[in-house]
Amino acid sequence: MPYIRRMAEKLHIVGGGMAGSEAAWQAAHMGVQVVIHEMRPNVGTFAHQTGLLGEMVCSNSFRSDDSEQNAVGLLHWEMRQANGLIMQTADKHRLPAGGALAVDRDPFAQSVTDALIAHPNISVEYGEITALPEDGQWIIATGPLTSSALGAAIAEETGAEALAFFDAIAPIVYFDSINMEKAWMQSRYDKGETQEERTAYLNCPMNKAQYEVFIDALLAADKTEFHEGETAGYFDGCLPIEVMAERGRETLRHGPMKPVGLTNPHQPDVKPYAVVQLRRDNKLGTLYNIVGFQTKMKYGAQADVFKSIPGLEEARFARLGGIHRNTFLNAPTLLTADLRLKSRPNIRFAGQITGVEGYVESAAMGLLAGRAAAAELLNSPLDMPPNTTAMGALITHITGGAEAKTFQPMNVNFGLFPPVEGLRGGRRGRKDRYKAYTDRAKADWLSWLAPQAVAA
C-alpha cells in the first residue's frame, strides 16, 4: 500500500511497544502524521534491555500460528490482512517452533524500529510523558510497565486505583552450555512440515526421582517477597513455576513439563517421567529460553534449581528470570467501545494496559486504536469490527462484555465468540466448531476491511 499524505492534526502515541508500534504504523498508512513518544532509553524499566521499539521483554513467541483451529492464530491472520507491521516483521524473523510463531527477538525489534523511523509520516521523540494531555489526539500504549508518574496520573483521572497483577519472565540459556548427551532436539509429536520444525525444541528428561528432587528444590528456594500492601495476583497464562508447584506436586508434570509426544533417543525404551523444554530464542541458535519457566525465585536460587535439571548441570544463563508488577485499566468501566477514556475522549488506550494479555492481543488493540484515531482525524469515523472476528470479540469483551467487578486480563479465545448455530457440542465436535468460527471470522474481517481499502 503506498503512503498517503493528507493535511491533518498529528496523532500522538505514548509508548513504542507492540501496541504503540502497530498503532503508529496503521495510522501513518492512513495518511496521518504520527509522533511516537518513547521514554526508553532515557528512562529504563525492569524488563527492557534496549531502547528499540517493539522490544520483546518476556517470551519470544507469538504462540500458535494455526488460523483454522486456534483463536490467536486467527488473530495473526487478521493482522496480516490488515497490513500489520508486527506480523510482517514476525514472519521476516521467524524461528522454527513447531506450530508456534517464534521470532529472533533482537533483529525483530530492530526491524520494527527501522520500519517506523523510515516511514515519512512517523517521527519518534524520546522522553517520558508524565501527565495526561489536555488536548490533541492521543493513544496511551505504555504496556505493563507504565511509568510511576504516568500511572499515578491515570489513577487520579479514573478515580480508582488501577487493577494490577504480577507478570513473570523465563530465563534464557546459552546453547553451548547444554549437555546434548542428555538432551535432544524434538518438537512434541514431531509436529512440523520440515525437519527443522520437527526438531525445534530442546528437551531435558527427568525420571521420577529427579522430578521429586526438582520439586523439593523449587518449593524450598528463596523467592522474591512483595512489599507490604501489594496484593495483586497472577495472570493464569503466565504463572511462576513455583506457584504452579505449590498447587500440587504433579501440576508441572501436567503443564509445561508434560512428557507426552516425546521420545528420548538416548534411551528410546525409557519413557521420561517429566520433560523440560527449551525453545530457540535467536536465529543463530546460540540462545534458548526455558518454556513455561517464568519464575519469582531470587537469582542465586534460580541457578541452583535449574542446574538440577538433567542436561543443564553446567548451564550458563544469558538472562535469569524475574517478576514485575503489571498495571491495567478496568476497561469495561473506563473505556468506550472504540477504546476512548470516557472522561477524556481525546485519549485512547491500547495494548496490555486495556486488559488484554499477550503480544498479539496487545498489538491487535494497537491496530484498532490506530485506525480509529486516524479515521477520526480524517473526519471518517470508523466502526469497530464485529464480535464474530477475533479482534472484534476481544475488544467487545474488554470494553463491555466482561464483568467489571471481576475483570482480569484476557487472551483471545473462542469462548469470546458468539456461537455458530447448528454445530454439535462436546470435544468430538470441537474441530468442526473452531473451523466454523474461523471461516465466519475471516469472511467478516475481510468485509470490515473492504470499505477502508476503498477509502484509501
C-alpha positions in Angstrom: 0.0 0.0 0.0 1.5 3.4 -0.9 2.0 6.1 1.7 -0.8 8.7 1.5 -0.1 12.3 2.6 -3.0 14.4 3.9 -3.3 17.5 5.9 -4.5 16.5 9.4 -3.8 17.1 13.1 -1.0 14.9 14.4 -1.7 11.8 16.4 0.5 11.3 19.5 1.2 7.8 20.8 2.8 7.2 24.2 4.8 4.0 24.2 6.7 2.2 21.5 6.0 -1.4 22.4 3.8 -3.8 20.4 0.6 -1.8 20.6 2.2 1.6 20.1 4.3 0.5 17.1 1.3 -1.1 15.4 -1.0 1.9 16.1 1.6 4.2 14.6 2.0 2.1 11.5 -1.7 1.8 10.9 -2.4 5.5 11.4 0.6 6.5 9.3 -0.6 4.3 6.4 -3.9 6.1 6.5 -2.2 9.4 5.9 -1.9 10.8 9.4 1.2 12.4 10.8 2.2 10.4 13.9 4.6 11.2 16.8 5.7 8.2 19.0 6.7 9.3 22.5 9.1 6.6 24.0 10.8 7.1 27.3 13.4 4.4 26.7 16.4 4.5 26.7 16.3 7.8 28.7 14.1 6.1 31.3 14.6 2.4 31.6 12.4 -0.4 33.0 13.0 -3.6 35.0 12.4 -5.8 31.9 13.6 -3.9 28.9 17.2 -4.4 27.7 17.3 -1.8 24.8 15.7 1.4 23.6 14.3 -0.3 20.5 10.7 -0.1 19.5 8.7 -3.3 19.6 11.1 -5.0 22.1 10.0 -8.4 23.3 10.5 -8.5 27.1 9.2 -11.9 28.0 8.8 -14.8 25.7 9.9 -14.7 22.0 6.8 -16.5 20.9 3.5 -15.2 19.4 2.0 -18.6 20.2 0.1 -20.7 17.7 0.0 -19.7 14.1 -2.9 -22.0 13.2 -5.6 -19.8 11.8 -8.2 -22.6 11.5 -8.2 -24.2 14.9 -6.7 -21.6 17.2 -8.0 -18.1 18.2 -4.6 -16.5 18.4 -3.6 -17.9 15.1 -6.8 -16.4 13.7 -5.7 -13.1 15.2 -2.4 -13.4 13.3 -4.3 -13.9 10.1 -6.5 -10.8 10.7 -3.4 -8.7 11.4 -1.7 -9.9 8.3 -4.8 -9.0 6.2 -4.7 -5.5 7.7 -1.1 -4.8 6.7 0.0 -5.3 10.3 3.6 -4.3 11.0 4.1 -6.7 13.9 3.0 -9.8 11.9 5.0 -8.7 8.8 8.1 -8.4 11.0 7.5 -11.6 12.9 7.2 -13.5 9.6 10.5 -12.0 8.4 12.4 -13.1 11.6 10.6 -16.4 12.2 12.4 -19.2 14.0 11.5 -22.9 13.9 9.0 -23.6 16.8 6.7 -26.3 15.6 3.2 -24.9 15.2 4.1 -21.7 17.0 5.3 -18.4 15.6 8.6 -17.6 17.5 11.0 -14.9 16.4 14.6 -13.8 16.7 13.9 -11.1 19.2 16.7 -8.6 18.7 16.5 -8.4 14.9 12.7 -8.3 15.2 12.8 -5.2 17.4 15.5 -3.6 15.2 13.3 -4.2 12.1 10.3 -2.7 13.8 12.3 0.3 14.8 13.8 0.7 11.3 10.4 0.5 9.6 8.8 3.1 11.9 11.7 5.6 11.7 11.8 5.2 7.9 8.1 6.0 7.4 7.6 9.5 6.2 4.6 10.0 8.3 6.2 8.9 11.6 8.6 10.7 14.0 9.9 9.5 17.3 10.5 11.7 20.4 12.4 10.2 23.3 11.4 11.3 26.8 8.9 10.4 29.5 5.3 11.6 29.4 4.3 12.1 33.0 0.7 13.5 32.7 -2.4 13.0 30.7 -2.6 15.5 27.8 -5.4 18.1 27.9 -5.9 18.4 24.1 -5.0 16.8 20.8 -5.5 13.2 19.8 -3.5 10.7 21.9 -3.1 6.9 22.3 -1.7 5.7 25.6 0.1 2.4 24.8 2.5 2.2 27.7 2.0 -1.5 28.4 2.5 -3.4 31.6 5.4 -1.2 32.7 3.7 2.2 32.7 5.9 4.7 34.5 5.0 5.5 38.0 4.3 9.2 37.2 2.0 8.5 34.3 0.4 5.6 36.2 -0.4 8.0 39.0 -1.9 10.5 36.6 -4.1 7.8 35.1 -5.2 6.6 38.5 -6.1 10.2 39.5 -8.1 10.7 36.4 -10.0 7.5 36.6 -10.9 8.0 40.2 -9.9 4.5 41.2 -6.7 2.5 41.6 -5.7 0.6 38.5 -6.0 -3.1 38.8 -2.8 -5.0 38.8 -1.2 -8.4 38.7 2.3 -9.8 38.6 3.9 -10.9 35.4 7.0 -13.2 35.3 9.8 -13.7 32.9 11.5 -17.0 32.0 15.3 -17.5 31.9 17.5 -17.8 28.8 20.3 -20.3 28.5 23.4 -20.4 26.2 23.1 -23.4 23.9 26.8 -24.3 24.1 26.4 -24.9 27.9 23.7 -27.6 27.5 24.8 -31.2 27.7 23.4 -32.8 24.5 24.5 -36.2 25.6 21.4 -36.0 27.9 19.2 -33.5 26.0 17.8 -33.9 22.5 16.0 -32.0 19.8 12.3 -32.8 19.0 9.0 -31.0 18.7 6.2 -32.6 20.6 4.6 -35.3 18.4 7.2 -34.4 15.7 5.0 -31.6 14.7 6.1 -29.5 11.7 6.4 -29.8 7.9 10.2 -29.7 7.8 13.0 -31.4 9.7 13.9 -28.1 11.2 10.4 -27.6 12.6 10.2 -31.2 13.8 13.4 -30.6 15.9 12.5 -27.0 17.0 12.6 -27.8 20.8 15.4 -28.9 23.0 14.3 -31.5 25.6 15.7 -32.4 29.0 14.2 -35.6 30.5 13.6 -36.4 34.2 12.9 -39.7 35.9 10.5 -39.7 38.9 13.3 -39.3 41.5 14.8 -36.4 39.6 11.4 -34.8 39.3 10.8 -35.1 43.0 14.2 -33.6 43.9 13.5 -30.7 41.5 10.0 -30.0 43.0 11.5 -30.1 46.5 14.2 -27.6 45.5 11.7 -25.4 43.7 9.4 -25.2 46.8 12.3 -24.5 49.2 14.1 -21.9 47.1 14.4 -18.2 48.1 11.8 -16.2 46.3 11.1 -12.5 45.7 9.0 -11.0 48.5 6.5 -8.3 47.6 6.2 -5.0 49.5 3.6 -4.7 52.2 0.2 -3.8 50.6 1.0 -5.4 47.3 -2.0 -7.7 46.9 -2.0 -8.2 43.1 -2.5 -11.8 41.9 -1.0 -13.6 38.9 -2.3 -13.9 35.4 -3.0 -17.6 34.9 -1.4 -17.7 31.5 2.0 -16.6 33.0 2.2 -18.3 36.4 5.6 -18.6 38.0 6.6 -22.3 38.1 6.9 -22.3 41.9 3.3 -21.1 42.2 2.2 -23.9 40.0 4.2 -26.4 42.1 2.5 -25.1 45.2 -0.8 -26.1 43.7 0.2 -29.7 43.7 3.4 -31.7 43.1 2.1 -33.1 39.8 0.9 -29.8 38.4 4.1 -29.0 36.4 4.2 -32.6 35.0 0.8 -32.0 33.5 1.7 -28.5 32.4 5.0 -27.1 31.0 6.9 -30.3 31.9 4.5 -32.9 30.4 6.4 -35.8 28.8 3.8 -36.7 26.1 4.7 -36.8 22.4 8.4 -37.1 23.0 10.9 -40.0 22.7 14.4 -39.7 24.2 16.9 -41.1 21.5 19.5 -41.6 24.2 17.1 -44.1 26.0 14.3 -44.8 23.5 12.8 -47.6 25.6 12.5 -45.4 28.7 9.6 -43.1 29.0 10.6 -39.8 30.8 8.5 -39.0 33.8 8.8 -35.3 33.0 10.5 -33.2 30.3 11.8 -29.6 30.5 11.6 -28.0 27.0 13.7 -25.1 25.7 12.9 -23.1 22.6 15.3 -21.3 20.3 15.5 -17.6 21.2 17.6 -16.3 18.3 18.3 -17.2 14.7 21.9 -18.2 15.4 20.6 -20.9 17.8 23.0 -19.7 20.5 20.3 -18.9 23.0 17.4 -21.0 24.2 14.6 -19.9 26.7 13.1 -22.4 29.1 9.5 -22.8 28.0 6.9 -22.1 30.7 9.5 -21.4 33.4 8.6 -17.9 34.4 9.8 -17.5 38.0 10.0 -15.3 41.0 12.9 -17.1 42.6 15.9 -15.0 43.5 18.8 -15.1 41.1 21.1 -17.3 43.2 18.3 -19.8 43.8 17.4 -19.9 40.1 20.9 -21.0 39.1 20.9 -23.8 41.7 17.5 -25.1 41.0 17.7 -25.0 37.2 21.1 -26.7 37.2 19.4 -29.7 38.9 17.7 -30.4 35.5 19.5 -33.2 33.5 21.4 -31.6 30.7 21.6 -28.1 32.4 24.1 -29.0 35.1 26.7 -26.7 33.6 24.2 -24.2 32.1 25.2 -20.6 31.7 22.4 -18.0 31.7 22.2 -15.1 29.3 19.3 -13.9 31.4 17.7 -15.1 34.6 14.0 -15.0 35.2 12.2 -12.2 37.2 8.9 -10.8 38.1 7.3 -7.3 37.8 4.1 -5.5 38.6 1.7 -5.2 35.6 -0.9 -2.5 35.7 -4.1 -2.3 33.6 -7.4 -0.5 33.5 -10.8 -1.7 34.4 -11.7 -1.3 30.7 -15.4 -2.3 30.9 -15.9 0.7 33.3 -13.5 3.2 31.9 -13.3 2.8 28.1 -15.8 3.2 25.3 -16.3 0.6 22.6 -13.5 2.3 20.5 -11.0 2.4 23.3 -11.5 6.1 24.4 -11.2 7.1 28.0 -14.8 8.1 28.8 -13.7 11.1 30.9 -11.2 12.3 28.3 -12.5 11.4 24.8 -9.3 12.8 23.1 -7.3 9.9 24.7 -7.5 6.3 23.6 -5.7 3.4 25.3 -4.2 0.4 23.5 -2.2 -2.7 24.4 -1.9 -4.6 27.7 -3.0 -1.6 29.8 -6.5 -2.1 28.4 -6.7 -5.6 30.0 -5.7 -7.8 27.1 -2.8 -10.3 27.7 -0.1 -11.3 25.2 2.0 -9.7 22.5 -0.5 -10.4 19.7 -3.5 -9.2 21.6 -1.7 -6.0 22.6 -0.7 -5.3 19.0 -4.2 -6.0 17.8 -5.6 -3.4 20.2 -3.0 -1.0 18.9 -4.1 -1.8 15.3 -7.7 -0.9 16.2 -6.8 2.2 18.2 -4.5 3.5 15.5 -7.1 3.0 12.8 -9.9 4.5 14.9 -7.9 7.6 15.9 -6.7 8.2 12.3 -10.2 7.8 10.9 -11.4 10.4 13.4 -8.7 12.9 12.4 -9.6 12.3 8.8 -13.3 13.0 9.5 -14.2 9.5 8.6 -15.3 7.7 11.8 -14.7 4.0 12.0 -17.0 1.3 13.5 -15.2 -1.4 15.4 -15.2 -4.9 13.8 -18.0 -7.3 14.6 -17.6 -9.6 17.5 -17.6 -12.6 15.1 -14.0 -11.7 14.3 -11.0 -12.3 16.6 -10.3 -8.6 17.1 -14.0 -7.8 17.4 -14.5 -10.5 20.0 -11.6 -9.3 22.1 -12.4 -5.6 22.1 -16.1 -6.3 22.8 -15.0 -8.4 25.8 -12.7 -5.8 27.3 -15.0 -2.8 26.7 -18.2 -4.2 27.9 -18.6 -7.9 27.5 -16.7 -8.7 30.7 -18.0 -8.4 34.2 -16.4 -5.2 35.6 -16.3 -6.4 39.2 -14.2 -9.4 38.4 -12.3 -8.1 35.3 -8.9 -9.7 34.7 -6.5 -9.7 31.7 -7.7 -12.0 28.9 -6.0 -13.7 26.0 -8.1 -14.1 22.8 -10.0 -17.4 22.9 -13.1 -19.0 21.2 -15.1 -18.5 24.4 -15.3 -14.8 23.5 -17.0 -15.6 20.1 -20.8 -15.8 19.6 -21.8 -19.4 18.9 -22.3 -20.7 15.4 -25.8 -22.1 15.2 -26.3 -25.8 14.3 -23.0 -27.2 15.4 -22.8 -30.1 17.8 -21.0 -29.5 21.1 -18.5 -31.5 23.1 -15.0 -32.5 22.4 -15.9 -34.6 19.3 -17.4 -31.6 17.6 -14.7 -29.1 18.7 -12.7 -29.2 15.5 -15.7 -28.5 13.3 -16.8 -25.8 15.6 -13.5 -24.0 15.6 -13.3 -24.2 11.8 -16.7 -22.7 11.6 -15.7 -19.8 13.9 -12.6 -19.1 11.8 -14.4 -19.4 8.5 -17.0 -16.9 9.7 -14.4 -14.6 11.2 -12.3 -14.4 8.1 -15.3 -13.5 5.9 -16.5 -10.9 8.3 -13.0 -9.5 8.8 -12.5 -9.0 5.0 -15.9 -7.4 4.8 -14.9 -5.0 7.6 -11.6 -4.1 5.9 -13.0 -3.6 2.4 -14.5 -0.1 2.8 -11.3 1.1 4.4 -9.3 -0.1 1.4 -11.6 1.6 -1.0 -11.4 4.9 1.0 -7.6 4.7 1.0 
